[in-house]
Structures are given as C-alpha cells and as structure tokens.
Amino acid sequence: MRTGVQVIDATRQSWQGLVYVWRNEVAFRQYALFALVLTPIALLFGENNLERALLLCSLLLVLLVEIINTAIEAVVDRIGEEPHKLSGAAKDIGSAAVVMSILIFALTWLILLFF
C-alpha cells in the first residue's frame, strides 16, 4: 500500500515542479511553446518512427535540461544571494548545458530534415 502512496506523492511533486518552472521561467515557457509548434512538424516530416522519435526527443531534451538548470539556480539562490565563484560557476555550467541541448536539437533537426 505504501508504494502506491509514494507513486502518488512523487507524481504530485513532479507536477508541482513543472508548475513552478512554467510560472517562474520565461525561457521554459518559450521552449515549451516552441516544442508545441514543432511537434506536428516532427510527426509530419519524420520519414519513419525512429526519425520522429529523434526529432521529438531532441525537443524534450531542451525542456529537460532547462528544468535541471532551473533546479540548479534555485539551490544556488537558496544557499545565498552573495556573489561566490562556485555559485556563479554552477549557474554558468547549468546555462552551458542548456546551450548544449539546443545544439543537439539543432543538429538533429538539420541532419534529419535537410540531409
């Protein structure tokens, strides 16, 4: 019985995390709306299920990494607002991860749709 409760709690907490990111991160909302627009394109122009999956997963990857970046920023801000080189590095690294996910997205779409 406890396992069922844990699944419900985990689902509720995950939903709360998504709501937080949606409400507080402009970049996440922009990427989510971008993904919403591109999803039908991925489904229409992917030549097979593997291509469709790669196109969609590259979109979701950007959202996933933005969520992780937001979590890093929240933890750093919780620890303290005063400048510290490790705090700055953590935020910069999280941001770099988002940029890398966007590059993966762009390369995936370019290769699958144009080459």
N, C-alpha and C positions, 0 to 999 in steps of 0.2 A: 504494500500500500504506500509506503514512504517513497518508493521510486516514482510512482505516478505524481505525487505531490512535488517532487523535485523537478520533474519534467514541466509541470505547470508553472512552478516558480521560475525556472530557467527561461521558459518562453515569455513570461511576463517581464522579466528583467531585460531580455533581449529586445522586446518591443519598446520598453522604456528607453533603452539605449538608442534605438532608431528614432524615436520621437525626439529625444534630446538633440541628436545630430541634425535632424531635419529643422528643428526650431532655432538652433544656435549656430549653424554653419552654412553660410551663404554658398560656399564652394560645393558642399554636399548637395544642396538643392539644385545648383546649376548642373552638376554632373548627373544627378538623378533625372532631371528633365531632358538633358542631352541623351541619356540612355533610353528614356521613354520614346524619344523621337527616332533614335537609331534602331531600336529593337525590330520594328516592322521591316526596315531596310535589310537588317541581317537575315531575317526569316525569308525575305523575298529573293535576295541576291546570293545567299549562300547556295552553292551548287549541290551540296549534299548535307546530310545531318552533321558530319564532322566539321565542315566549314561553318555551318550555322552555330554549332556549339562553340567553336573557337571565337567567332565574332561576338557572341553573347557573353562568353566568359571573360573576354578582354574588357568588355563594358563593365561587367560586375567587378572585375579586379580593381578598376579605378575607384568604384564606390567602397569596396572593402578596405583599400589602403587609406582612403580619406577617413573612414571610420576609425581605423587604427591611429592615424595621425591625430585625430581629434582626441582620442583617449590619451595619447602621449601629452598633448598640450594641457589637457585637464589635470593630469597628475602633476606635471611641472608647475602649473599655476597654483595647485593646492599646496604644494610644498612651500612656495613662497614667491612673491612678486619681485623681490630684489634681484637685480642682474647677477648672473653667475655663468661662468663659461660653460659648465656642464649642462645647465638648463638651456642655454642658447644652442648648444650642440645638439641636445635631444630634439629640440623643435626643428632645427635645420635638417637633421637626419630624417625626421618624420616627413618633412616637406620634400626632401630629396626622394623619398620612397614614393610619394605621390607622383612626382615628375617621372620617375622610372616606370610607374604603372601606366602613365599616359603614353610614354614612348612605346611600351609593349602593345597598348591598344592601337596606336597609330600604325606601327609596323604590321601588326596582324591584319588590320583592315586594308592597308596598302597592298600587302602581298596577296591576300586572298581575293580582293576585288579588282585589282588592277594589273596583276602579273600572271 
